[in-house]
Amino acid sequence: MSQDVPPVNELDLSAYWMPFTANRQFKANPRIFVSAEGMHFATADGRKVLDGTAGLWCVNAGHGRREIAQAVERQLLTLDYSPAFQMGHPGAFELAARIARMAPEGLDRVFFGNSGSEAVDTALKVALAYHRARGEGQRTRFIGRERGYHGVGFGGMSVGGIANNRRTFGPMLPAVDHLRHTHGLPGNAFAKGQPPHGAELADDLERLIALHGADTIAAVIVEPLAGSTGVLIPPHGYLERLRAICDRHGLLLIFDEVITGFGRLGAPFAAQHFGVTPDLITVAKGITNGVVPMGAAIVKRGIHDALMQGPEHVIEFFHGYTYSGHPVACAAGLAALEIYARESLFERAASLAPALQEAVHSLRGAPHVADIRNLGLVAAVELEPRSGEPGKRGYDVFLDCYEHGVLVRQTGDILAISPPLTVEESQIHQIVETIANAVRRVV
Ligand SMILES: Cc1ncc(COP(=O)(O)O)c(C=O)c1O
């Protein structure tokens, strides 16, 4: 730790307003990590905590990767910053080219931002600009989905389907509608992999098209597998049907792969896992192994090319961030992609998926377990809510797991498991056993 930071027990916790955190509870009983290595965090009181969540779904290659740290150091000492507008640096071009090579065929233009939220805003703006450039500027409506999470910008919140966001922050973008979510259908509980029922929910899109008119709609945005709202796995045939409807009506399809990008499902992107190719993909998190903030929109070449018009000295797409393609983020990204390839981590995720499936479904029948689901290297255990206290049982189980050395992610009464792709099978069992004990302890 830097010498400027006092020992943990002398820290003043009051000034830091923590994001998406129960601040008062946290500050009464802080959980502070001071270091991380491989699959583990170390706490201020000297305990090791197994990372069952890859940080926040981002540390796909595990913690403390020397190659990334060294690449970042080299970059800082060579070119610490280069203006993002009207100037370039080698790392940004190289990283974009490598991402383009990994992406589904045809998606080979990459626009960098600094987070998933910015990637989503970028993708929505690309969609609007594209239609306008083609003379269809009246296509300004977006279709999102209930229980979608697309970050915290006004664009992402608007297309997202999280009641808390929408209730607290007002009317948002005016022209947005939502598909129903695909979760909780009879016959889908305890499904292993993609659930069997619900493809027809994609036909909601036809209804919304009939209501609003296809020629008012710019794009549809969904997470191919929704992570943040509790690991909602698309039913068999659902994404294919969405794609077909978008094609029929000239709507762009955006996959938000901020969680699924970079190997979570055993392929570079969920699009490849499901065999469904969207028009744009948003990514962040694993792009740098989570160590430097970065996000990106990966765009079909034809969409990009439609915008490359007008006088050559004029900016074609009026958008960008001071830190778009930051040299340090690019260096981290290049080093992370190198590790993913050298250690075959996406293949590793695919090969560990059956072990995670078997382990997590062994919790069926444990106290309060209402559903279990999994795909690739992600799984969720949904608990019955305590009457009158939604989310409290999930929170108590999350705390119990943490106290017993395992970090899981809690969303309401749902626990998500998404370890680094470097996880060992024995660690998968440790995560599941810790949850099993926690649900027995927590009434
Ligand atoms: C699917 C999806 N989109 C967007 C975001 C927002 O990313 P960020 O927190 O980097 O802005 C997240 C974050 O979890 C996400 O899961």
The ligand as an ORCA input file, in Angstrom:
! r2SCAN-3c Opt
* xyz 0 1
  C     -24.444     -5.825    -19.231
  C     -23.841     -4.619    -18.605
  N     -23.821     -3.462    -19.262
  C     -23.261     -2.365    -18.752
  C     -22.688     -2.379    -17.497
  C     -22.099     -1.144    -16.933
  O     -20.733     -1.205    -16.884
  P     -19.898     -0.129    -16.024
  O     -20.214     -0.395    -14.594
  O     -18.483     -0.413    -16.420
  O     -20.349      1.227    -16.475
  C     -22.675     -3.574    -16.770
  C     -22.060     -3.644    -15.431
  O     -22.130     -4.612    -14.747
  C     -23.269     -4.717    -17.326
  O     -23.311     -5.878    -16.663
*
